[in-house]
Amino acid sequence: MSAVSLSPLTRRRLIAFRANRRGFWSLWLFLLLFGLSLFAELWANDRPLVIDYEGHFYFPVFKDYPETTFGGDFLTAADYRDPYLATLIDKRGWMLWPPIRYDYRTVNLNLPVPAPAPPSADNILGTDDQGRDVAARLIYGLRISILFGLALTLISSVVGVAAGAVQGYFGGKTDLFFQRFMEIWGGLPQLFILIITASILTPGFWTLLGILVLFSWTSLVGVVRAEFLRARNFDYVRAARALGMPDSRIMFRHVLPNAMVATVTFMPFILNGSIVSLTSLDFLGLGMPPGSASLGDLLRQGKENLQAPWLGITGFVILALTLSLLVFVGEAVRDAFDPRKTNL
């Protein structure tokens, strides 16, 4: 017997999802890109993955070693790109480097032309205007964008579902008050608030996440509210009330599963919008701190350096690919939860 027993409805939804071949393979390709970016340090780093020195193994990716460990003169952290230190290690051992020998902060000081330099064997996607490797910044920037989008999507979805559930289940004055509040809240100028906040607080991952959550939680309130308004007068809900079941249990055990259909359907598109939000803020200079790996910063550099088309093209291709994959996944999820395609 299978360790996980799926209901007939769940099996039909999985079959409908797999039937959408474009969405099914888009999901796997997106997971592949996300998985590769999660281990960015193993693909792009200015430190070797493994060092064998005098019969001992060292892992600079996970731990800092002083230069004296490898026969150097100083107790400071070893610079493995230093030709002197590299020669010392090669004499008594070997180094295994990642495919890209730069991280998102490393500046290539040996460029044959002024930065931004075009693609070459050393920098496969060229460098930006500060001499940093574009491929490395692309991998690290993709990781930050997807993690930020996932965090923003999950937090805003939880808050939005809870608000919509309370609003739709109780109705009446509660619903009226929340509706007026959302009208006022939705009319606030988000960009101006972000500009003011950026001038007061140091921008960062958690600061931006907190500010955007304040405005993004409203995206699911409408659909969840409508589902709860529809279900609050169903016979099984009235029966549960008559038996004395608490409202919280009725809401989150009996009504919420119906509302989650619309929630899950919208989540890939919300994730799409979350990634675009961070990219837009970085493009405008209101996002991550200067020097951070960012797709928006890459696009901004492409705009400011039209003589270096590889900057804008690289940022556009990876952003368009990521967003397209999420749209295709969202379409497949929508088909999977469509009753006309799952009811036999």
Backbone hydrogen bonds in HBPLUS format (Angstrom, degrees):
<---DONOR---> <-ACCEPTOR-->    atom                        ^
c    i                          cat <-CA-CA->   ^        H-A-AA   ^      H-
h    n   atom  resd res      DA  || num        DHA   H-A  angle D-A-AA Bond
n    s   type  num  typ     dist DA aas  dist angle  dist       angle   num
A0011-ARG N   A0007-SER O   2.99 MM   4  6.31 160.2  2.03 156.7 162.4     1
A0012-ARG N   A0008-PRO O   2.96 MM   4  6.20 155.0  2.03 146.3 152.9     2
A0013-ARG N   A0009-LEU O   2.97 MM   4  6.25 150.4  2.06 145.3 153.5     3
A0014-LEU N   A0010-THR O   2.94 MM   4  6.22 155.2  2.01 149.9 156.4     4
A0015-ILE N   A0011-ARG O   2.96 MM   4  6.19 155.1  2.02 147.3 154.1     5
A0016-ALA N   A0012-ARG O   2.93 MM   4  6.16 156.5  1.98 144.5 151.0     6
A0017-PHE N   A0013-ARG O   2.87 MM   4  6.09 149.8  1.96 144.6 153.2     7
A0018-ARG N   A0014-LEU O   2.96 MM   4  6.19 163.2  1.99 149.4 153.3     8
A0019-ALA N   A0015-ILE O   2.92 MM   4  6.08 135.4  2.12 139.8 152.5     9
A0020-ASN N   A0017-PHE O   3.20 MM   3  5.54 142.9  2.34 103.8 113.2    10
A0021-ARG N   A0019-ALA O   3.07 MM   2  5.57 117.3  2.48 108.5  91.8    11
A0024-PHE N   A0020-ASN O   2.90 MM   4  6.07 159.6  1.94 157.7 164.6    12
A0025-TRP N   A0021-ARG O   3.01 MM   4  6.07 174.0  2.02 152.1 153.2    13
A0026-SER N   A0022-ARG O   3.00 MM   4  5.98 141.2  2.15 135.1 146.7    14
A0027-LEU N   A0023-GLY O   3.01 MM   4  6.17 147.3  2.12 142.4 149.1    15
A0028-TRP N   A0024-PHE O   3.38 MM   4  6.77 157.8  2.44 142.1 146.8    16
A0029-LEU N   A0025-TRP O   2.94 MM   4  6.13 157.0  1.99 146.4 153.0    17
A0030-PHE N   A0026-SER O   2.85 MM   4  5.98 157.0  1.90 146.7 153.1    18
A0031-LEU N   A0027-LEU O   2.91 MM   4  6.12 161.0  1.94 150.1 155.4    19
A0032-LEU N   A0028-TRP O   2.91 MM   4  6.08 145.9  2.03 139.7 149.3    20
A0033-LEU N   A0029-LEU O   2.98 MM   4  6.28 161.7  2.02 149.8 153.4    21
A0034-PHE N   A0030-PHE O   2.87 MM   4  6.08 163.5  1.90 152.9 158.0    22
A0035-GLY N   A0031-LEU O   2.77 MM   4  5.83 156.8  1.82 142.9 150.0    23
A0036-LEU N   A0032-LEU O   2.95 MM   4  6.14 159.5  1.99 150.1 155.1    24
A0037-SER N   A0033-LEU O   3.01 MM   4  6.20 156.3  2.07 145.1 151.8    25
A0038-LEU N   A0034-PHE O   2.96 MM   4  6.17 142.0  2.10 145.2 155.3    26
A0039-PHE N   A0036-LEU O   3.29 MM   3  5.58 137.8  2.48 101.9 111.8    27
A0040-ALA N   A0037-SER O   3.14 MM   3  4.87 129.5  2.40 120.3 112.1    28
A0042-LEU N   A0039-PHE O   2.98 MM   3  5.61 149.5  2.07 115.8 124.4    29
A0043-TRP N   A0040-ALA O   3.02 MM   3  5.23 147.3  2.13 105.6 115.5    30
A0044-ALA N   A0040-ALA O   2.86 MM   4  5.92 163.8  1.89 168.1 171.4    31
A0100-ILE N   A0043-TRP O   3.01 MM  57  6.07 152.1  2.09 156.0 162.9    32
A0045-ASN N   A0100-ILE O   2.98 MM  55  6.42 155.2  2.05 164.0 161.6    33
A0049-LEU N   A0096-LEU O   2.65 MM  47  5.58 146.6  1.76 160.3 169.7    34
A0096-LEU N   A0050-VAL O   2.88 MM  46  5.23 165.8  1.90 160.5 161.8    35
A0051-ILE N   A0058-TYR O   2.84 MM   7  4.98 149.9  1.93 145.9 148.6    36
A0058-TYR N   A0051-ILE O   2.77 MM   7  4.98 148.6  1.87 145.5 154.5    37
A0052-ASP N   A0094-TRP O   2.93 MM  42  5.33 166.2  1.95 156.1 160.7    38
A0094-TRP N   A0052-ASP O   2.91 MM  42  5.33 140.9  2.07 135.8 148.2    39
A0053-TYR N   A0056-HIS O   2.87 MM   3  5.34 159.1  1.91 161.0 159.3    40
A0056-HIS N   A0053-TYR O   3.10 MM   3  5.34 163.7  2.13 110.9 116.0    41
A0054-GLU N   A0092-ARG O   3.04 MM  38  5.57 177.3  2.04 149.1 149.6    42
A0062-PHE N   A0059-PHE O   3.08 MM   3  5.85 146.0  2.20 121.2 128.2    43
A0063-LYS N   A0059-PHE O   3.18 MM   4  6.29 134.5  2.40 144.3 156.3    44
A0078-ALA N   A0065-TYR O   2.96 MM  13  6.08 161.2  1.99 167.6 162.2    45
A0069-THR N   A0066-PRO O   3.11 MM   3  5.69 155.2  2.17 113.0 119.8    46
A0067-GLU N   A0076-THR O   2.95 MM   9  6.11 145.2  2.08 168.1 171.0    47
A0070-PHE N   A0067-GLU O   3.12 MM   3  5.83 151.6  2.20 117.1 123.4    48
A0072-GLY N   A0067-GLU O   2.95 MM   5  4.85 148.9  2.05 134.6 128.3    49
A0071-GLY N   A0068-THR O   3.19 MM   3  4.92 163.2  2.22 106.9 105.2    50
A0082-ASP N   A0079-ASP O   3.07 MM   3  5.57 162.0  2.10 113.6 119.3    51
A0086-ALA N   A0082-ASP O   2.92 MM   4  6.13 166.0  1.94 162.7 167.4    52
A0087-THR N   A0083-PRO O   2.95 MM   4  6.04 149.4  2.05 142.6 149.6    53
A0088-LEU N   A0084-TYR O   3.17 MM   4  6.49 153.0  2.25 143.5 150.3    54
A0089-ILE N   A0085-LEU O   3.04 MM   4  6.34 159.3  2.08 154.0 158.7    55
A0090-ASP N   A0086-ALA O   2.96 MM   4  6.10 161.0  1.99 146.7 152.3    56
A0091-LYS N   A0087-THR O   3.10 MM   4  6.21 139.9  2.27 142.7 151.7    57
A0092-ARG N   A0089-ILE O   3.16 MM   3  5.54 135.0  2.37 106.0 116.8    58
A0093-GLY N   A0089-ILE O   2.81 MM   4  5.58 107.3  2.35 149.7 168.8    59
A0106-THR N   A0103-ASP O   3.32 MM   3  5.46 146.1  2.44 104.1 113.0    60
A0108-ASN N   A0131-GLY O   2.86 MM  23  5.41 176.2  1.86 145.3 145.0    61
A0127-THR N   A0117-ALA O   2.97 MM  10  5.18 157.2  2.02 145.8 147.7    62
A0120-SER N   A0123-ASN O   2.72 MM   3  5.05 164.1  1.74 131.7 137.0    63
A0126-GLY N   A0123-ASN O   2.98 MM   3  4.89 166.1  2.00 108.6 111.9    64
A0134-VAL N   A0126-GLY O   3.03 MM   8  5.80 176.3  2.03 148.3 147.3    65
A0128-ASP N   A0132-ARG O   2.95 MM   4  5.51 146.9  2.06 143.4 153.0    66
A0131-GLY N   A0128-ASP O   3.11 MM   3  5.33 168.2  2.13 114.3 116.3    67
A0137-ARG N   A0133-ASP O   3.17 MM   4  6.40 164.2  2.20 146.9 151.4    68
A0138-LEU N   A0134-VAL O   2.81 MM   4  5.94 142.1  1.96 145.5 156.6    69
A0139-ILE N   A0135-ALA O   3.09 MM   4  6.36 157.9  2.14 149.2 153.0    70
A0140-TYR N   A0136-ALA O   3.10 MM   4  6.33 174.9  2.10 157.9 159.0    71
A0141-GLY N   A0137-ARG O   2.82 MM   4  5.66 150.3  1.90 135.1 144.8    72
A0142-LEU N   A0138-LEU O   2.92 MM   4  5.99 152.0  2.00 143.4 150.1    73
A0143-ARG N   A0139-ILE O   3.22 MM   4  6.48 154.7  2.29 143.0 149.1    74
A0144-ILE N   A0140-TYR O   3.12 MM   4  6.44 162.7  2.15 151.4 155.0    75
A0145-SER N   A0141-GLY O   2.96 MM   4  6.12 161.5  2.00 148.4 153.9    76
A0146-ILE N   A0142-LEU O   3.00 MM   4  6.14 166.9  2.02 152.3 155.1    77
A0147-LEU N   A0143-ARG O   2.98 MM   4  6.06 168.8  1.99 153.3 157.1    78
A0148-PHE N   A0144-ILE O   2.87 MM   4  5.88 158.9  1.92 146.3 152.9    79
A0149-GLY N   A0145-SER O   2.88 MM   4  6.01 158.4  1.92 143.2 150.0    80
A0150-LEU N   A0146-ILE O   2.84 MM   4  6.04 160.0  1.88 152.5 157.5    81
A0151-ALA N   A0147-LEU O   2.96 MM   4  6.11 165.7  1.98 148.9 152.8    82
A0152-LEU N   A0148-PHE O   2.90 MM   4  6.05 167.6  1.92 154.1 157.8    83
A0153-THR N   A0149-GLY O   2.88 MM   4  5.94 156.5  1.93 144.8 152.0    84
A0154-LEU N   A0150-LEU O   2.93 MM   4  6.07 168.0  1.94 153.5 156.3    85
A0155-ILE N   A0151-ALA O   3.03 MM   4  6.11 172.7  2.04 153.6 156.0    86
A0156-SER N   A0152-LEU O   3.00 MM   4  5.88 162.0  2.04 143.7 149.4    87
A0157-SER N   A0153-THR O   2.92 MM   4  5.83 145.0  2.05 138.4 148.4    88
A0158-VAL N   A0154-LEU O   3.01 MM   4  6.20 159.3  2.05 147.8 152.6    89
A0159-VAL N   A0155-ILE O   3.07 MM   4  6.32 169.1  2.08 154.8 157.5    90
A0160-GLY N   A0156-SER O   2.82 MM   4  5.82 159.5  1.87 141.4 148.4    91
A0161-VAL N   A0157-SER O   2.82 MM   4  5.84 161.6  1.85 148.8 153.6    92
A0162-ALA N   A0158-VAL O   3.08 MM   4  6.16 162.2  2.11 144.6 149.7    93
A0163-ALA N   A0159-VAL O   2.95 MM   4  6.13 162.9  1.98 151.4 156.3    94
A0164-GLY N   A0160-GLY O   2.88 MM   4  5.99 163.7  1.91 147.7 152.7    95
A0165-ALA N   A0161-VAL O   2.86 MM   4  5.93 149.8  1.95 144.7 153.1    96
A0166-VAL N   A0162-ALA O   3.10 MM   4  6.30 167.2  2.11 150.9 153.0    97
A0167-GLN N   A0163-ALA O   2.99 MM   4  6.10 164.3  2.01 149.6 154.7    98
A0168-GLY N   A0164-GLY O   2.91 MM   4  5.92 162.2  1.94 144.8 149.6    99
A0169-TYR N   A0165-ALA O   2.91 MM   4  5.79 160.2  1.94 148.5 154.6   100
A0170-PHE N   A0166-VAL O   3.27 MM   4  6.08 169.0  2.29 142.8 146.2   101
A0171-GLY N   A0167-GLN O   3.20 MM   4  5.77 145.4  2.32 128.6 138.7   102
A0175-ASP N   A0171-GLY O   3.17 MM   4  4.54 159.8  2.21 101.3 105.3   103
A0176-LEU N   A0172-GLY O   2.99 MM   4  6.27 160.8  2.02 149.7 155.7   104
A0177-PHE N   A0173-LYS O   2.82 MM   4  5.93 164.3  1.84 150.6 154.3   105
A0178-PHE N   A0174-THR O   3.06 MM   4  6.22 167.1  2.08 148.4 152.1   106
A0179-GLN N   A0175-ASP O   2.95 MM   4  6.09 155.9  2.01 148.7 155.5   107
A0180-ARG N   A0176-LEU O   3.11 MM   4  6.37 162.2  2.14 150.4 154.1   108
A0181-PHE N   A0177-PHE O   2.96 MM   4  6.17 156.4  2.01 148.7 156.1   109
A0182-MET N   A0178-PHE O   2.87 MM   4  6.06 159.2  1.91 150.8 155.8   110
A0183-GLU N   A0179-GLN O   3.06 MM   4  6.29 146.9  2.17 142.4 151.2   111
A0184-ILE N   A0180-ARG O   3.15 MM   4  6.44 155.7  2.21 146.5 151.9   112
A0185-TRP N   A0181-PHE O   2.81 MM   4  6.01 166.9  1.82 154.5 159.1   113
A0186-GLY N   A0182-MET O   2.80 MM   4  5.71 157.6  1.85 141.4 147.6   114
A0187-GLY N   A0184-ILE O   3.13 MM   3  5.25 140.9  2.29  99.0 110.3   115
A0188-LEU N   A0185-TRP O   3.30 MM   3  5.62 167.7  2.31 110.1 113.8   116
A0193-ILE N   A0189-PRO O   3.15 MM   4  6.39 157.7  2.20 151.0 157.5   117
A0194-LEU N   A0190-GLN O   2.91 MM   4  6.19 154.2  1.97 152.5 159.9   118
A0195-ILE N   A0191-LEU O   2.93 MM   4  6.21 153.7  2.00 148.4 155.6   119
A0196-ILE N   A0192-PHE O   2.95 MM   4  6.18 161.8  1.98 149.9 154.3   120
A0197-THR N   A0193-ILE O   2.87 MM   4  6.01 161.2  1.91 146.9 152.9   121
A0198-ALA N   A0194-LEU O   2.84 MM   4  5.93 157.2  1.89 146.4 152.7   122
A0199-SER N   A0195-ILE O   3.16 MM   4  6.35 136.9  2.35 138.3 148.6   123
A0199-SER N   A0196-ILE O   3.19 MM   3  5.24 130.6  2.45  94.8 107.7   124
A0200-ILE N   A0197-THR O   3.05 MM   3  5.15 142.5  2.20 100.2 111.4   125
A0201-LEU N   A0197-THR O   2.76 MM   4  5.79 173.6  1.76 169.2 169.5   126
A0208-LEU N   A0204-GLY O   2.97 MM   4  6.02 171.8  1.98 153.4 155.9   127
A0209-LEU N   A0205-PHE O   3.00 MM   4  6.13 154.7  2.07 142.6 150.6   128
A0210-GLY N   A0206-TRP O   2.95 MM   4  6.05 162.0  1.99 144.0 148.1   129
A0211-ILE N   A0207-THR O   3.07 MM   4  6.33 160.0  2.11 149.9 155.2   130
A0212-LEU N   A0208-LEU O   2.92 MM   4  6.06 170.9  1.93 156.2 158.7   131
A0213-VAL N   A0209-LEU O   2.96 MM   4  6.04 148.8  2.06 146.5 154.9   132
A0214-LEU N   A0211-ILE O   3.17 MM   3  5.38 129.4  2.44  99.4 111.7   133
A0215-PHE N   A0212-LEU O   3.13 MM   3  5.46 145.0  2.26 104.6 113.8   134
A0216-SER N   A0212-LEU O   2.88 MM   4  5.95 147.4  1.98 153.2 163.8   135
A0219-SER N   A0216-SER O   3.33 MM   3  5.98 173.5  2.33 120.4 122.3   136
A0221-VAL N   A0218-THR O   3.37 MM   3  5.25 145.5  2.50  96.9 106.5   137
A0224-VAL N   A0220-LEU O   3.17 MM   4  6.25 168.5  2.19 158.7 162.3   138
A0225-ARG N   A0221-VAL O   2.82 MM   4  5.81 159.4  1.86 150.8 157.6   139
A0226-ALA N   A0222-GLY O   3.02 MM   4  6.18 159.1  2.06 145.4 150.8   140
A0227-GLU N   A0223-VAL O   3.14 MM   4  6.34 154.5  2.21 142.5 148.7   141
A0228-PHE N   A0224-VAL O   3.00 MM   4  6.24 159.3  2.04 153.0 158.3   142
A0229-LEU N   A0225-ARG O   2.87 MM   4  6.06 156.6  1.92 151.7 158.7   143
A0230-ARG N   A0226-ALA O   3.05 MM   4  6.20 148.0  2.16 140.2 148.3   144
A0231-ALA N   A0227-GLU O   2.98 MM   4  6.15 151.9  2.06 143.2 150.9   145
A0232-ARG N   A0228-PHE O   2.92 MM   4  5.71 135.7  2.11 146.4 153.9   146
A0234-PHE N   A0231-ALA O   3.10 MM   3  5.25 170.1  2.11 114.0 115.2   147
A0237-VAL N   A0234-PHE O   3.19 MM   3  5.37 126.4  2.49  99.9 113.3   148
A0238-ARG N   A0234-PHE O   3.04 MM   4  6.39 160.4  2.08 154.6 160.2   149
A0239-ALA N   A0235-ASP O   2.83 MM   4  6.04 154.7  1.89 149.1 157.0   150
A0240-ALA N   A0236-TYR O   3.03 MM   4  6.12 150.1  2.12 133.2 140.8   151
A0241-ARG N   A0237-VAL O   3.00 MM   4  6.30 154.9  2.07 147.0 153.6   152
A0242-ALA N   A0238-ARG O   2.91 MM   4  6.15 158.8  1.95 148.4 154.4   153
A0243-LEU N   A0239-ALA O   3.03 MM   4  6.26 139.6  2.19 142.9 153.0   154
A0245-MET N   A0240-ALA O   3.07 MM   5  5.54 161.2  2.11 163.1 157.2   155
A0244-GLY N   A0241-ARG O   2.94 MM   3  5.16 157.5  1.99 108.1 114.7   156
A0250-ILE N   A0246-PRO O   3.10 MM   4  6.44 159.2  2.15 152.6 158.8   157
A0251-MET N   A0247-ASP O   2.87 MM   4  6.05 162.7  1.90 155.7 160.3   158
A0252-PHE N   A0248-SER O   3.12 MM   4  6.21 174.5  2.12 148.8 150.1   159
A0253-ARG N   A0249-ARG O   2.92 MM   4  5.53 132.6  2.15 139.7 148.5   160
A0254-HIS N   A0250-ILE O   3.09 MM   4  5.20 148.7  2.19 123.3 132.3   161
A0255-VAL N   A0250-ILE O   3.11 MM   5  6.46 142.0  2.26 157.6 167.3   162
A0256-LEU N   A0251-MET O   2.77 MM   5  5.86 141.7  1.92 154.3 166.7   163
A0258-ASN N   A0255-VAL O   3.09 MM   3  5.71 134.3  2.31 116.2 126.8   164
A0259-ALA N   A0255-VAL O   3.42 MM   4  6.82 152.5  2.50 144.7 152.4   165
A0259-ALA N   A0256-LEU O   2.89 MM   3  4.99 115.2  2.32 101.7 118.7   166
A0260-MET N   A0256-LEU O   2.90 MM   4  6.12 139.3  2.06 157.1 170.0   167
A0263-THR N   A0259-ALA O   3.26 MM   4  6.53 157.7  2.31 144.2 150.9   168
A0264-VAL N   A0260-MET O   2.85 MM   4  5.88 174.0  1.85 150.8 151.6   169
A0265-THR N   A0261-VAL O   3.18 MM   4  6.28 152.4  2.26 140.7 148.6   170
A0266-PHE N   A0262-ALA O   3.12 MM   4  6.31 147.5  2.23 144.3 151.4   171
A0267-MET N   A0263-THR O   3.10 MM   4  6.22 135.4  2.31 147.0 159.2   172
A0269-PHE N   A0266-PHE O   3.05 MM   3  5.51 123.6  2.38 112.3 126.1   173
A0270-ILE N   A0266-PHE O   3.00 MM   4  6.27 147.9  2.11 150.9 160.7   174
A0271-LEU N   A0267-MET O   2.87 MM   4  6.09 159.0  1.91 157.9 162.8   175
A0272-ASN N   A0268-PRO O   3.04 MM   4  6.22 148.1  2.14 135.2 143.9   176
A0273-GLY N   A0269-PHE O   3.03 MM   4  6.32 157.7  2.08 143.6 148.2   177
A0274-SER N   A0270-ILE O   2.88 MM   4  6.14 145.8  2.00 146.1 156.2   178
A0275-ILE N   A0271-LEU O   3.08 MM   4  6.34 158.5  2.12 151.9 155.5   179
A0276-VAL N   A0272-ASN O   3.14 MM   4  6.42 158.7  2.18 147.3 153.5   180
A0277-SER N   A0273-GLY O   2.92 MM   4  6.10 147.2  2.03 141.6 150.5   181
A0278-LEU N   A0274-SER O   3.24 MM   4  6.57 163.0  2.27 151.6 153.0   182
A0279-THR N   A0275-ILE O   3.04 MM   4  6.23 164.9  2.06 150.2 155.1   183
A0280-SER N   A0276-VAL O   2.83 MM   4  5.94 156.7  1.88 150.3 156.4   184
A0281-LEU N   A0277-SER O   3.02 MM   4  6.26 161.5  2.05 150.0 154.7   185
A0282-ASP N   A0278-LEU O   2.95 MM   4  6.16 160.6  1.99 152.3 157.6   186
A0283-PHE N   A0279-THR O   2.92 MM   4  6.06 150.6  2.01 143.1 151.7   187
A0284-LEU N   A0280-SER O   3.01 MM   4  6.28 144.5  2.14 144.4 153.4   188
A0286-LEU N   A0281-LEU O   2.76 MM   5  4.94 151.0  1.84 157.7 152.1   189
A0285-GLY N   A0282-ASP O   3.14 MM   3  4.94 149.3  2.24  95.1 104.4   190
A0292-SER N   A0289-PRO O   3.13 MM   3  5.84 161.8  2.17 143.2 145.1   191
A0298-LEU N   A0294-SER O   3.19 MM   4  6.38 149.3  2.29 135.5 143.4   192
A0299-LEU N   A0295-LEU O   3.02 MM   4  6.33 153.4  2.10 146.6 153.2   193
A0300-ARG N   A0296-GLY O   2.89 MM   4  6.14 153.2  1.96 145.2 153.2   194
A0301-GLN N   A0297-ASP O   2.92 MM   4  6.15 156.5  1.97 146.9 152.6   195
A0302-GLY N   A0298-LEU O   3.00 MM   4  6.26 146.2  2.12 139.2 148.9   196
A0303-LYS N   A0299-LEU O   3.00 MM   4  6.35 145.4  2.12 144.4 153.2   197
A0304-GLU N   A0300-ARG O   2.98 MM   4  6.29 151.6  2.07 147.1 155.1   198
A0305-ASN N   A0301-GLN O   2.87 MM   4  5.89 125.0  2.18 140.9 154.0   199
A0308-ALA N   A0305-ASN O   2.91 MM   3  5.50 163.4  1.94 118.5 123.4   200
A0311-LEU N   A0308-ALA O   3.19 MM   3  6.12 164.1  2.22 128.2 131.2   201
A0313-ILE N   A0309-PRO O   3.00 MM   4  6.08 168.6  2.02 160.7 164.3   202
A0314-THR N   A0310-TRP O   3.11 MM   4  5.76 156.5  2.16 127.2 134.0   203
A0315-GLY N   A0311-LEU O   3.18 MM   4  6.37 170.3  2.19 150.1 152.8   204
A0316-PHE N   A0312-GLY O   2.91 MM   4  5.98 159.5  1.95 147.8 154.2   205
A0317-VAL N   A0313-ILE O   2.92 MM   4  6.00 166.2  1.94 152.3 155.9   206
A0318-ILE N   A0314-THR O   3.20 MM   4  6.35 176.8  2.20 154.7 155.4   207
A0319-LEU N   A0315-GLY O   3.08 MM   4  6.06 157.6  2.14 143.5 150.4   208
A0320-ALA N   A0316-PHE O   2.79 MM   4  5.81 164.9  1.82 152.3 157.4   209
A0321-LEU N   A0317-VAL O   2.88 MM   4  5.95 156.5  1.93 146.5 153.5   210
A0322-THR N   A0318-ILE O   3.02 MM   4  6.09 163.8  2.04 142.7 147.0   211
A0323-LEU N   A0319-LEU O   3.00 MM   4  6.14 172.4  2.01 154.3 156.6   212
A0324-SER N   A0320-ALA O   2.92 MM   4  5.91 154.8  1.99 142.6 150.3   213
A0325-LEU N   A0321-LEU O   2.98 MM   4  6.14 161.5  2.01 150.2 154.9   214
A0326-LEU N   A0322-THR O   3.12 MM   4  6.40 158.1  2.17 147.8 153.4   215
A0327-VAL N   A0323-LEU O   2.98 MM   4  6.23 151.2  2.06 145.7 153.7   216
A0328-PHE N   A0324-SER O   2.95 MM   4  6.23 161.8  1.99 154.7 159.0   217
A0329-VAL N   A0325-LEU O   2.92 MM   4  6.18 155.2  1.98 147.7 155.0   218
A0330-GLY N   A0326-LEU O   2.87 MM   4  6.06 156.3  1.93 144.0 150.8   219
A0331-GLU N   A0327-VAL O   2.95 MM   4  6.25 150.5  2.04 147.5 155.2   220
A0332-ALA N   A0328-PHE O   3.05 MM   4  6.34 154.1  2.12 144.8 151.5   221
A0333-VAL N   A0329-VAL O   2.89 MM   4  6.20 156.7  1.95 153.2 159.8   222
A0334-ARG N   A0330-GLY O   2.92 MM   4  6.09 155.6  1.98 144.8 151.7   223
A0335-ASP N   A0331-GLU O   3.00 MM   4  6.27 154.0  2.06 145.1 151.6   224
A0336-ALA N   A0332-ALA O   2.93 MM   4  6.17 149.4  2.03 143.2 152.1   225
A0337-PHE N   A0333-VAL O   3.10 MM   4  6.35 143.2  2.24 147.2 155.3   226
A0338-ASP N   A0335-ASP O   3.23 MM   3  5.03 159.1  2.28  98.5 104.6   227
A0341-LYS N   A0338-ASP O   2.97 MM   3  5.54 153.2  2.04 118.1 125.8   228
A0343-ASN N   A0339-PRO O   2.98 MM   4  5.56 147.2  2.08 143.3 146.1   229
